[in-house]
């Protein structure tokens, strides 16, 4: 899943460790999410969105990810 985590984090001037501390996960989790290797749980996505005063839909690019998933699975 593509996210805007790195973009928001950079705009906020935060390190991966600072963001991890703010949302109660390890820096490795943030790194994995930013690389698209790990999909955050709903609660973690909510915490990330709250950390940047945005929505889960925005930070997780849900509309774009749904389109990709639909295309990959032949739903489009």
SULLINQUI-V38972 format. One line per field, one symbol per residue. ss: DSSP state (A for helix, B for strand, O for the rest). phi: phi as a letter, one per 40 degrees, with the letter a starting at -180 (. if undefined). A space follows every 50 residues. Layout:
ss = ???
phi = ???
//
This chain:
ss = OOOOAAAAAAAOOOOAAAAAAAAOOOAAAAAAAAOOOOOOOAAAAAAAAA AOOOOAAAAOOAAAAAAAAAAAOOOO
phi = .cbbdcdcccccgbcccccdccbgbcccccdccccgcacccdcccccccc cbfbbcdcccfcccccdcccccbgcc
//
